[in-house]
């Protein structure tokens, strides 16, 4: 699996507080089936995003990462005027691996009317917007049609694995299901912050998708789509979302597969 949203770099933001916690997070991710993990320190009014510091912290993290776990550079980009201006001047500064994909977090206090226009500007500079955890944003939960409009314009949506399990409350869980039902979710990521309460685990989210949706959708949201992000490849959504598998007839569920004629 590929996790495109995780705060495992130590002392960068409100994620891993130190190297010990960071190392524990990497062990958990690898043990639970994650092969690629993207570091996404915040860029907001509280935490300054310093690419050189991020690269140095990534190099140190790679030296202690479990074998087989690959680490990548990204950012939890908060949609603010100074950030947008800086990203337009230097598009690869905040994107995943310096490519096209930009993880964007929106305020849960106000969604400005010109948000779509700001997305247009970022896209004109070569970036593809991925809105992070909209199911946890109380304002976006009231505007499902706005999310649908953004998706129709080519923007992508990332759910939190914990939301599928109800760890962010009933409202986030229900809205996650609504987004999945309407084909408005393109990724599931951990948004891991520590080795205890907010672990960097995708396996539970993948297993939930396997049980409640389909193996194909689980593969797309936890492997295929996020791998395209770290590889900086376009994502083909022409057949998305996949059609759900047909359920067996009631007699097939009770007695097994019916005999062929």
N, C-alpha and C positions, 0 to 999 in steps of 0.2 A: 504493500500500500504506500501511497504518497500523501504526506500531511503537509499542506501548504500554509498552515497558520499555527505557529507555536512560539511561545516566549521562553525559550530555554537558555538564552545567553545570560550569564550572571551579571547582576547589578546594572542592567541596562534600563530597566523599567520596573513595572510591578510584577514581573515574572520571577524567574529563578533568583533568589537573593544572593547566592554565592556559588562557587564552583562545585561544592559537594552536592547541592540541590540540582544543579545543572547536569552533573554526571548521572545522578539518579534518574532524572527525566529521560536522558538518552538511553539508559539501560531499560527503562520501562517501555519506551517507544519501540526499541529493537525487539525486546522480548515478546511484545504484543503484535508483531508482524509488520511494523513500519520499516520500509527500506530506504525512504528518502524523507527528509524532514527540513522544512524551510524555517529559518529564523526570522521572526517578524517583530522586532522591537518597535515600540510605539514612536510615532512622530506627531507630537501634539504640543499643547501649551505647557505641559508638565515635563515632558521628556524630549530632549533635543536629539534628533537623529544625526549621528556622526558616522558616515560611511567608513572612514578609516578605523574608527574604534570598533565598528561592527566587524570589519574584515579581520582585525586583530583578535577579537573575541572568538570569531568563527574558526580561525586557525588553531587557537588553543583548544576549542571544543572538539575539533576534528582529531586532535592528538589523543584525546581521552575517550572518543566515541567507540562503541562496540564495533567489532568487525562486521562489515556488511552494511552499516548504516551510513548513508551519505547525507551531508549537511549542505544547505544552500542558503543564499542570502535573499532576504526579502524585507518587507516593512509593513507595519500596521499603520497605514497612511490615513490620518484624520483630515477630513475635508475642511480645510481652513484657508483663508486668503493667502497667507505667507507660504504655506505648503504648496498650494496650487501654482503660485507664481514661480516658486523654485523648481517644481517638477516640470513646468512648461519650458523653463530655461535649460534644464538638464534631465530629460525624460528617463534615462537609465539609472538615475540616482536612487529611486525608491522602488523600482520594479523588481520582480523576482528574477534573480540572476542577471539583472541588467537588460532583460528582454522586454516584452510588450505588456506583460500582465501586472496590474497594479491592484493590490488589496486596499479597499477603501472602507473606512468605518465612518458611519454617519452619526451625528449627535442624536441622543435620545431626548433632547430638550426642544429642538426645533429642526424642521426640515424646510430649508429655504425654497421658495418657489423657483429660483433659478438653478436648482441642483442639476437638472437635466442639461442646462446650458453649460454648466461647468464640466459635466461629463463630456459634452461635445468638444470643449476645448482640449481636454486631456486626450481624447480620441484623435483629434486633429493633429496632435503632436506624436501620434503613433502608439499610444497606450490603450490597452483594453481593460476596462473597469470590472473588478470583481467586488461586489458589495458584500462585506463580511457580516455574518450572523444577523440578517434582517429579522429573523424570528424572535430575537431577544430585544428588539427595539420597539417600545410600546407605540411610538408614532407610526412606524412602518406597518405594524400589525393592523392598524386601522386603514391602511391604504394599499390593499392588495392589488387594486387596479393600477396604481402607480408603478408597483413592482412589475406587473405584467407589461406595462408600457415600456419600461426600461429594458426588460428582456427582449421585447419586440425590436428595440433599437440596437440590440447586440450586446447589452450589458449582461454580466453573469452574476450568479448568486451562490453564496457559500453558507451552508448550514453548519451548526455546531453538533458534533456527535452526541454530546451530552443532552442536547435538546430533544433528540429522538427518544432518549431514555427517560425523559421527564425530570432530569437533574436541574433544569432551569425553570421549572414550574409548568403547570398545566397549560397556561396560555402559549408559552413558547413551544411546547410539545404539539399542541393542536395546530398552531400556525405552521409548524414544520410539515405536518401531514398535509395541510391545505396546499402549501407550496409544492410539495411532491406530487400531489394529486393533479395539480394544474401544470406540471412540467416546468416550474419556475425555479428549481434547485439544480445546480450543476456540479456542486462539490459538497463533500462533507469533510470537515477538518476538526482537529481536536481543540484548537485555541488553548492548548495546555499552558498553565502558568506555574505549576509546582508539582512535586512528586506525591502530593497527598490529596488535596481536595479537587484540584483541577489537573488531572494527569494527562499526559500526551498520548491518549489511546484512541485509535480508530477502530479497533477490532469489534468493540461493542456496537458502534454505529453500523459497521458493515454487516454484522450478524443481524441487527434489527432490520436492515433493508432486505437481507436475504429472506427473513421470516415474513415480513409484512408487505414487501413489494416484489422484487425479483432478483435473482443472481445477476442478471444483466445490468440492472440499474445500480446494484451495489458495486459491480465492477467499474461502471462508468464514473460513479461519484467518488470512489476511493482509490481508483487506480488509473484508468485511461485518461479521464479529463485532467486530473492534477498532474499526471506525468507529462501531458502536453504543455502544461504551464511551466514546469521546470526545464523542459526541453525547448521552450519558446516556439512551439508549433501551433498552428491554428487548430481549433476544435470544430469538428464537423457535427453540426446539430441538425442536419437535414432530416434525420430519422428520430429525433429526440422529442419527447421521452419515448423509450421503447414501450411497445404494447404489453400490457400485463399478460402473463401466461393464463391460458384458459383453465378454469377450475374443473376438476373431475366431476362427473355426474354423481348424484348422491349414492347410487348403487355401486359406483366404482370406488367411492371412498369407504363404503362398508365392506364390500366383498372382494375388493381388489380389481385388477384390470379385467374388463369384460372380454370374453372370448371373441376372436375374429369370426366373421361369417364364413 
